[in-house]
Amino acid sequence: MPSIISEYASKRMGPHDLRHELKRLIAAYNKHTGRVLFVYAADTNKSRVQGVNISLVQDDFYTIQDILREATFKDVDVYLETPGGSGEAAEEIARFLRGKFDTVDFVIAAESKSAGTILALSGDRIHMTSTGSLGPIDAQVRIGRSVVSAHDYIEWVEQKRTEAEKAGKLNPFDAVMVAQISPGELSGVVNSLEFAKDLVKDWLEKYKFKNWQKTETQGLEVTPEMRKRRAEEVANMLCDHTTWRSHGRSLKIADLKEVLQIESIDTDKVLADIVYRIRTIVRMLFDSSTIYKLYFMADFDMAKTYAPGPAAGLPTTPAPAKKRSGTVDAVEFNVKCPKCSKVHKVLGVMDIAGIEAAKHGAQLNPRVTKDEVLMCDGPGCNFAIDLKPVKSQIELQSKRRIALSSSR
C-alpha cells in the first residue's frame, strides 16, 4: 500500500490543489467528529529565512481572533503545529478561545513545542498521533541578540553563581558574560518562567482536569485540592529541564499519557487517516511554496508568505510598452527561486490592469497566476513563489499600483 506522501506526490498537485485538498480534509474531519477543526501551522524549516518569524506571536492572536470571532459553532478543535514562541501570545489565544467556545480541544500530529505546549494545555482534551510531540514549557526570552529558554538561562546563572562561591571568582569569559546581565533582565527571566508555570497550573485545574472524577488506581473521589495538586505537579514536571535534558525535547504520547490523560488518534483508523493526511498536506504546502504560516478551516483559508529577495539589485524600468496614445509604464525585477535558485525576470505594469495592458501590447508573465503567484519552471521544481510581498514593497516605494498578471 503506497504511503500518503507518495500517493499525493504521484498526483503532482500544485499549491492551489493542495490548499483545496486541505480544506476537503478539514471538512471530512468535521463530518467524522461532529466538531469544527481550525488549522494553525508554522513551517519550522523556514526559520532561517531572513525576515520570517515562524514563532507564535501576538500577531497570530489578532489573526485567529479575527477569523473566529464571528463563529456561530460552539465547539472547536485546533490542529496546532508550532516551534513555540511568546507565552503572552499563547495566553491571549487561549483566553479568546475559552471565552468564545464551550469546549476547546487540541490536535497534535507534528511538533507543538514551548508556547505551543502551553497553549495545548488550555484545552479540554488533547488528541495526539504517534508522530505528534509536545515539549518542556517555559518562556523564550531575548537576551542580547539571542532568544533563549528562560529555564536554561536561570540554570546557567545559578551554575555560575555556585562556581564563583567555590572558587572565589569567575573565570574571565564567564565574568564578561555575566557582566552583560542586568538585574532587571534576570528578574524578567525569572518572572517569565513563573508566568508559564502559573498559566499551566491554572488551565490544567480549570479545564483539563475538570472531568477527572476518580483516581486511576484506587478509584477514590477526586477533590478540588487533588486537582490543584496534580496541576501543580504536572506544571513543575514540564518546566523541569533536568528531567527532559533539553528545551527542544520531543515529548510523545507515551511520555505524557498517564499524567495528562491524552487521547490517541491512532485508535480511530478513519480519524487517523484524515489527520495524517492533513499533516502531510501541510508539509507539502510549506515545501512547495513561500508559505510559512497557515490558518485554515473547511470554508476559509489564509496563508502568510515571504518575499524571496531580488536576485540582483533594485527593480529596473525597461522600455515602456506602446499604447494607443502614450505609453504603459512598466517595472522589471528579478526573483530568485528559493528552491532551485533559478532567476526569473518579472514584468509589471503600473496604474493599469494587466488585462488592459495586454490589449496594448504589454506582454506580462505567462507563469504568473491571477493570484500573483509565480510558478517556477526550473528543472523538476514547480515551486510557487508568492509575488504579493514584492509587489507591495514596490507599490509602497513608487506610490503606484502594479499588475503582474494579464489575467486580471
C-alpha positions as CSV (number, residue, x, y, z in Angstrom):
1,M,0.0,0.0,0.0
2,P,1.6,3.3,-1.0
3,S,2.4,5.9,1.6
4,I,0.2,9.1,1.9
5,I,3.0,11.3,0.6
6,S,3.8,9.1,-2.4
7,E,0.1,9.0,-3.2
8,Y,-0.1,12.8,-3.3
9,A,3.3,13.2,-5.0
10,S,2.1,10.9,-7.8
11,K,-0.8,13.3,-8.5
12,R,1.7,16.2,-9.0
13,M,-0.5,18.6,-7.0
14,G,0.4,22.3,-7.1
15,P,-0.2,24.7,-4.2
16,H,-3.7,25.5,-5.4
17,D,-4.6,21.8,-5.5
18,L,-3.0,21.3,-2.1
19,R,-5.0,24.1,-0.5
20,H,-8.2,22.7,-1.9
21,E,-7.3,19.2,-0.6
22,L,-6.5,20.6,2.9
23,K,-10.0,22.2,3.1
24,R,-11.6,19.0,1.9
25,L,-9.8,17.0,4.6
26,I,-10.9,19.5,7.3
27,A,-14.5,19.1,6.1
28,A,-14.0,15.3,6.4
29,Y,-12.7,15.7,9.9
30,N,-15.7,17.9,10.8
31,K,-18.1,15.3,9.5
32,H,-16.4,12.4,11.3
33,T,-16.1,14.1,14.7
34,G,-19.2,16.4,14.7
35,R,-16.8,19.2,15.7
36,V,-15.2,22.1,13.7
37,L,-11.4,22.0,13.0
38,F,-9.3,25.1,12.8
39,V,-5.7,24.5,11.5
40,Y,-2.9,26.7,12.6
41,A,0.6,25.6,11.4
42,A,4.0,27.2,11.1
43,D,6.9,25.9,8.9
44,T,9.9,25.2,11.1
45,N,12.1,24.7,8.1
46,K,11.7,28.4,7.1
47,S,13.0,29.7,10.5
48,R,16.3,30.6,8.8
49,V,14.8,32.7,6.1
50,Q,15.6,36.4,6.8
51,G,12.7,38.4,8.0
52,V,10.4,35.4,8.5
53,N,9.2,34.9,12.1
54,I,7.6,31.5,12.4
55,S,7.2,31.8,16.2
56,L,3.8,32.0,17.9
57,V,3.5,35.8,18.3
58,Q,0.9,38.4,19.2
59,D,0.0,38.9,15.6
60,D,-1.2,35.3,15.5
61,F,-3.6,36.1,18.3
62,Y,-5.0,39.0,16.3
63,T,-5.3,36.9,13.1
64,I,-7.0,33.9,14.9
65,Q,-9.3,36.2,16.8
66,D,-10.3,38.0,13.6
67,I,-11.0,34.7,11.8
68,L,-13.1,33.1,14.6
69,R,-14.8,36.0,16.5
70,E,-18.0,35.7,14.4
71,A,-18.1,31.9,14.5
72,T,-21.5,30.5,15.4
73,F,-20.4,27.0,16.3
74,K,-19.9,26.1,20.0
75,D,-17.1,23.6,20.0
76,V,-13.7,23.8,18.2
77,D,-10.7,21.6,17.7
78,V,-7.4,23.3,16.9
79,Y,-4.8,21.5,14.9
80,L,-1.6,23.0,16.3
81,E,1.9,22.9,14.7
82,T,4.4,25.4,16.0
83,P,8.0,25.6,17.4
84,G,6.8,27.8,20.2
85,G,7.2,31.5,20.9
86,S,5.5,34.0,23.2
87,G,3.9,32.8,26.3
88,E,1.9,36.0,26.3
89,A,0.5,35.3,22.8
90,A,-0.4,31.8,23.9
91,E,-2.3,33.3,26.9
92,E,-4.2,35.7,24.6
93,I,-5.2,33.0,22.2
94,A,-6.3,30.6,25.0
95,R,-8.3,33.3,26.8
96,F,-10.1,34.1,23.5
97,L,-10.8,30.5,22.6
98,R,-12.0,29.7,26.1
99,G,-14.3,32.8,26.2
100,K,-15.7,32.1,22.7
101,F,-16.3,28.4,22.7
102,D,-17.9,25.9,25.1
103,T,-15.2,23.3,24.6
104,V,-11.7,23.6,23.0
105,D,-9.7,20.5,22.0
106,F,-6.2,20.4,20.5
107,V,-5.0,18.0,17.8
108,I,-1.2,17.3,17.8
109,A,0.2,15.4,14.8
110,A,3.5,17.2,14.5
111,E,5.6,19.5,16.8
112,S,3.9,21.8,19.2
113,K,6.7,23.0,21.4
114,S,7.2,25.5,24.3
115,A,4.4,28.2,24.0
116,G,2.6,25.7,21.7
117,T,2.6,23.2,24.6
118,I,1.4,25.9,26.9
119,L,-1.5,26.7,24.6
120,A,-2.4,23.0,24.1
121,L,-2.6,22.6,27.9
122,S,-5.5,25.1,28.0
123,G,-7.7,22.6,26.1
124,D,-10.4,20.3,27.5
125,R,-8.8,17.4,25.7
126,I,-5.5,16.8,23.8
127,H,-5.6,14.3,20.9
128,M,-2.2,13.1,19.6
129,T,-0.9,10.8,16.9
130,S,2.3,8.7,17.3
131,T,4.1,11.4,15.4
132,G,2.8,14.3,17.5
133,S,5.0,15.9,20.1
134,L,4.8,18.5,22.9
135,G,7.8,19.8,24.8
136,P,9.0,21.2,28.0
137,I,7.3,24.5,28.9
138,D,8.8,27.8,29.7
139,A,9.0,31.2,28.1
140,Q,11.5,32.1,25.4
141,V,13.3,35.4,26.3
142,R,15.6,37.7,24.4
143,I,19.0,38.2,26.0
144,G,21.2,40.4,23.9
145,R,20.9,39.1,20.3
146,S,19.7,35.7,21.2
147,V,16.4,34.1,22.2
148,V,16.9,31.5,24.9
149,S,14.9,29.3,27.2
150,A,14.1,31.1,30.5
151,H,14.7,27.8,32.5
152,D,18.1,27.2,30.8
153,Y,19.2,30.7,31.3
154,I,18.3,30.7,35.0
155,E,20.0,27.4,35.4
156,W,23.2,28.7,33.8
157,V,23.2,31.8,36.1
158,E,22.8,29.6,39.1
159,Q,25.6,27.3,37.9
160,K,28.0,30.3,37.6
161,R,27.0,31.6,41.0
162,T,27.8,28.2,42.6
163,E,31.2,28.1,40.7
164,A,32.0,31.6,41.9
165,E,31.2,30.8,45.5
166,K,33.5,27.7,45.4
167,A,36.5,29.3,43.5
168,G,36.1,32.8,45.0
169,K,35.9,34.2,41.4
170,L,34.6,33.6,37.9
171,N,36.8,32.7,35.0
172,P,37.3,35.7,32.7
173,F,35.0,34.5,30.0
174,D,32.1,33.9,32.3
175,A,32.8,37.2,34.1
176,V,32.3,39.0,30.8
177,M,29.1,37.1,30.0
178,V,27.6,37.7,33.5
179,A,28.5,41.4,33.3
180,Q,26.2,41.8,30.4
181,I,23.2,40.7,32.5
182,S,21.3,43.4,34.3
183,P,19.3,42.7,37.5
184,G,16.2,43.7,35.6
185,E,16.9,41.2,32.8
186,L,17.4,38.4,35.4
187,S,14.2,39.3,37.2
188,G,12.4,39.3,33.9
189,V,13.6,35.8,33.1
190,V,12.5,34.5,36.5
191,N,9.1,36.1,36.0
192,S,8.7,34.6,32.5
193,L,9.3,31.1,33.9
194,E,6.9,31.6,36.7
195,F,4.4,33.1,34.3
196,A,4.5,29.9,32.2
197,K,4.0,27.7,35.3
198,D,1.1,29.8,36.6
199,L,-0.7,29.6,33.3
200,V,-0.4,25.9,33.0
201,K,-1.4,25.3,36.6
202,D,-4.5,27.4,36.2
203,W,-5.6,25.9,32.9
204,L,-5.0,22.3,33.9
205,E,-7.0,22.7,37.0
206,K,-9.8,24.6,35.3
207,Y,-10.1,22.7,32.0
208,K,-8.0,19.6,31.5
209,F,-8.8,18.0,34.9
210,K,-12.4,19.3,35.3
211,N,-13.8,15.9,34.4
212,W,-11.3,13.9,36.5
213,Q,-13.7,12.3,39.0
214,K,-12.0,9.1,40.2
215,T,-8.3,8.2,40.7
216,E,-7.0,5.7,38.3
217,T,-5.6,3.1,40.8
218,Q,-7.9,3.2,43.8
219,G,-11.0,4.7,42.4
220,L,-11.1,7.5,45.0
221,E,-13.3,10.6,44.7
222,V,-11.2,13.4,43.2
223,T,-11.4,16.6,45.3
224,P,-10.7,20.2,44.1
225,E,-7.5,20.1,46.2
226,M,-6.4,16.9,44.4
227,R,-6.9,18.6,41.0
228,K,-5.0,21.6,42.1
229,R,-2.1,19.5,43.4
230,R,-2.0,17.4,40.2
231,A,-1.9,20.5,38.1
232,E,1.0,21.9,40.1
233,E,2.9,18.6,39.8
234,V,2.4,18.5,36.0
235,A,3.4,22.2,35.6
236,N,6.6,21.7,37.6
237,M,7.4,18.5,35.8
238,L,7.1,20.1,32.4
239,C,9.2,23.1,33.5
240,D,12.0,20.9,34.9
241,H,14.5,20.6,32.1
242,T,16.8,18.5,34.2
243,T,14.2,15.8,33.7
244,W,13.9,16.3,30.0
245,R,17.6,17.4,29.4
246,S,16.6,19.8,26.6
247,H,14.1,22.6,26.0
248,G,13.7,21.1,22.5
249,R,13.0,17.6,23.7
250,S,10.1,15.9,21.9
251,L,7.6,14.5,24.4
252,K,5.5,11.8,22.8
253,I,2.1,10.4,23.8
254,A,3.8,7.6,25.8
255,D,5.7,10.2,27.9
256,L,2.6,12.2,28.8
257,K,-0.5,9.9,28.5
258,E,-0.7,8.9,32.2
259,V,-0.2,12.4,33.7
260,L,-2.3,14.3,31.1
261,Q,-4.9,11.7,30.0
262,I,-4.0,12.3,26.3
263,E,-6.2,10.6,23.8
264,S,-4.7,8.6,21.0
265,I,-5.9,9.4,17.5
266,D,-4.4,6.2,16.1
267,T,-7.1,4.1,17.8
268,D,-9.6,5.5,15.3
269,K,-8.4,4.4,11.9
270,V,-10.7,6.8,9.9
271,L,-9.7,9.8,12.0
272,A,-6.1,8.8,12.0
273,D,-6.1,8.7,8.2
274,I,-7.6,12.2,8.0
275,V,-5.2,13.7,10.5
276,Y,-2.1,12.1,9.0
277,R,-3.2,13.4,5.6
278,I,-3.7,16.9,7.0
279,R,-0.2,16.8,8.4
280,T,1.2,15.6,5.0
281,I,-0.6,18.3,3.0
282,V,0.5,21.0,5.4
283,R,4.1,19.8,4.9
284,M,3.8,19.7,1.1
285,L,2.3,23.2,1.1
286,F,5.3,24.5,3.0
287,D,7.8,22.6,0.9
288,S,6.3,23.8,-2.4
289,S,5.8,27.5,-1.7
290,T,6.9,30.6,0.2
291,I,4.1,30.0,2.7
292,Y,5.3,30.0,6.3
293,K,2.1,30.1,8.3
294,L,-1.4,28.6,7.6
295,Y,-4.8,29.5,9.1
296,F,-7.3,27.1,7.5
297,M,-10.9,25.9,8.0
298,A,-13.3,24.0,5.8
299,D,-14.7,27.2,4.3
300,F,-11.8,29.6,4.8
301,D,-8.1,29.7,4.1
302,M,-5.3,32.2,4.8
303,A,-1.6,31.9,4.4
304,K,1.3,34.1,5.3
305,T,4.1,34.2,2.7
306,Y,7.5,35.8,2.5
307,A,9.1,37.6,-0.4
308,P,12.3,35.9,-1.8
309,G,15.0,38.6,-2.2
310,P,15.6,40.1,-5.7
311,A,18.4,38.2,-7.4
312,A,20.1,41.4,-8.5
313,G,19.7,44.9,-7.2
314,L,16.6,47.0,-7.2
315,P,13.7,46.8,-9.7
316,T,14.6,48.4,-13.1
317,T,12.3,50.2,-15.5
318,P,12.5,48.7,-19.1
319,A,11.4,50.4,-22.3
320,P,7.7,51.1,-21.9
321,A,5.2,49.1,-23.9
322,K,3.2,51.0,-26.5
323,K,-0.4,52.1,-26.0
324,R,-2.9,53.7,-28.4
325,S,-1.9,57.1,-27.1
326,G,1.2,57.4,-25.0
327,T,2.8,54.5,-23.2
328,V,2.3,52.0,-20.5
329,D,4.7,52.5,-17.7
330,A,6.4,49.2,-16.5
331,V,8.8,47.9,-14.0
332,E,11.0,44.9,-14.1
333,F,12.6,43.0,-11.3
334,N,14.4,39.7,-10.7
335,V,13.2,37.0,-8.3
336,K,15.4,34.0,-7.3
337,C,13.5,30.7,-6.6
338,P,14.3,29.7,-3.0
339,K,14.1,26.0,-4.1
340,C,16.2,25.7,-7.3
341,S,17.8,29.1,-7.4
342,K,16.6,29.9,-10.9
343,V,16.4,33.7,-11.5
344,H,13.1,34.9,-13.0
345,K,12.6,38.3,-14.7
346,V,9.2,39.6,-13.7
347,L,7.5,42.4,-15.6
348,G,4.8,44.6,-14.0
349,V,2.7,47.4,-15.5
350,M,1.8,50.5,-13.5
351,D,-1.6,52.2,-12.9
352,I,-3.4,49.9,-15.3
353,A,-4.9,46.4,-15.0
354,G,-2.8,43.6,-16.5
355,I,-5.7,42.5,-18.8
356,E,-5.9,46.0,-20.2
357,A,-2.2,46.3,-20.6
358,A,-2.2,43.1,-22.7
359,K,-4.6,44.7,-25.1
360,H,-2.0,47.5,-25.7
361,G,0.9,45.1,-26.3
362,A,2.3,44.8,-22.8
363,Q,3.1,41.0,-22.6
364,L,3.2,40.1,-18.9
365,N,4.4,37.0,-17.2
366,P,2.8,33.8,-18.6
367,R,3.8,31.8,-15.4
368,V,2.3,34.2,-13.0
369,T,-1.3,33.2,-12.0
370,K,-4.1,35.6,-11.4
371,D,-3.3,35.3,-7.7
372,E,0.1,36.8,-8.5
373,V,2.0,33.5,-7.7
374,L,4.9,32.7,-10.0
375,M,5.3,29.0,-10.8
376,C,9.0,28.3,-11.2
377,D,9.8,26.3,-14.3
378,G,13.2,25.2,-13.2
379,P,14.1,21.5,-13.8
380,G,11.7,19.5,-11.7
381,C,10.9,22.5,-9.5
382,N,7.4,23.9,-9.9
383,F,7.9,25.9,-6.6
384,A,5.2,28.5,-6.0
385,I,6.6,32.0,-5.3
386,D,4.1,34.4,-3.9
387,L,4.9,37.8,-5.5
388,K,2.4,39.8,-3.5
389,P,5.0,40.8,-0.8
390,V,7.4,42.1,-3.5
391,K,4.6,43.9,-5.3
392,S,3.5,45.6,-2.0
393,Q,7.1,46.7,-1.4
394,I,7.4,48.2,-4.9
395,E,4.0,49.9,-4.6
396,L,4.9,51.4,-1.3
397,Q,8.2,52.8,-2.7
398,S,6.7,54.0,-6.0
399,K,3.3,55.1,-4.6
400,R,1.7,53.5,-7.7
401,R,-0.4,50.4,-8.3
402,I,1.2,47.4,-10.2
403,A,-0.2,44.5,-12.1
404,L,1.8,41.3,-12.6
405,S,-0.7,39.1,-14.4
406,S,-2.5,39.6,-17.7
407,S,-5.5,37.6,-16.4
408,R,-6.6,40.3,-14.0
